[in-house]
Amino acid sequence: MANLNVKINDLNLKNPVMTASGTFGYGLEFADFVPLEEIGGIIVKGTTLKPREGNDYPRMAETAQGMLNCVGLQNKGIDYFCEHIYPQIKDIDTNMIVNVSGSSPEDYAECAARIDALEKIPAIELNISCPNVHDGGMAFGVTCEGAASVVKAVRARYNKTLIVKLSPNVTNIVDIAKAVEAVGADSVSLINTLMGTSIDIERRKFNLSIGTGGLSGPAVKPVALRMVYQVAKAVNIPVIGLGGICNAHDAIEFFMAGATAIEIGTANFLDPAVTVKVRDGINDWLDKHGCKSVMEIVGCL
């Protein structure tokens, strides 16, 4: 068996397969389908400082080779997470990582600081694709200045591994990756969803309540793969790849493009045990090709 262990800063992953935030709940929901401890890391659903109701229904729509969603970060807030969710997940034998969102750098920093105090949460993933309420609805993640402002604020109050999730809805994702690296990001994960829409031609209305949503699934993989390749060449921190990964073949493409680890998202809805199947498939491929470690193929293009 090949060595599947990888490191993201101080974070040791027993294998490079993680779950993407928003597609795996808090992990507990999948416990009947897959041994959670066999996953390299579980990134739980987006958490904010205050509770959020999310958007009105309908907020999911199927597309060719993917899906659209506009859930809107529905969650009960960080206090609820600390009091009710954390006690249930803290003893799961894998890396439990919290995805953090906010409306201002101060919101992000306060939420991160509270998670910093939780002993069994070794890392956070910053979702900087949230609406910036102080800047006309602009997402933090679409400008170097906005992205850096959030990471800098969080880094001042958070001491563990800091992963920054990048938006693909930008002119140059490399510049933004370099900007967050410069102010303290330990790793970047990419890509978040692409902006899209869907229309019901009989009702002459959008299929999503707010008109637009995030496109995920196999349709976005070529874009994600290209962006991972570009970013991995430009930064000196580990890159985590995601976007349309459904099997070991997909995952290996991302490793070769420069990703140290990968996240699986939409595929969890099709097969709740896909994470472990992908892990096993990676191992089989490495064995077949005489590779002793997954790190032998990271960035080999």
Buried (B, 14 or more C-beta within 10 A) or exposed (E): EBBBBBBBBEBEBBBBBBBBBBBBBBBBEBEEBBEBEBBBBBBBBBBBBEEBEBBEEBBBBEBEEBBBBBBBBBBBBBEEBBEEBBEEBEEBEBBBBBBBBBBBBBBBBBBBBBBBEBEEBBBBBBBBBBBBEEEEEEBBBBBBEBBBBBBBBBBBBBEBBBBBBBBBBBEEBBBBBBBBBEBBBBBBBBBBBBBBBBEEEEEEEBBBBEEEBBBBBBBBBEBBBBBBBBBBEBBEBBBBBBBBBBBBEBBBBBBBBBBBBBBBBBBBBEBBEBBBBBBBBBBEBBEEEEBEEBBBBBBEE
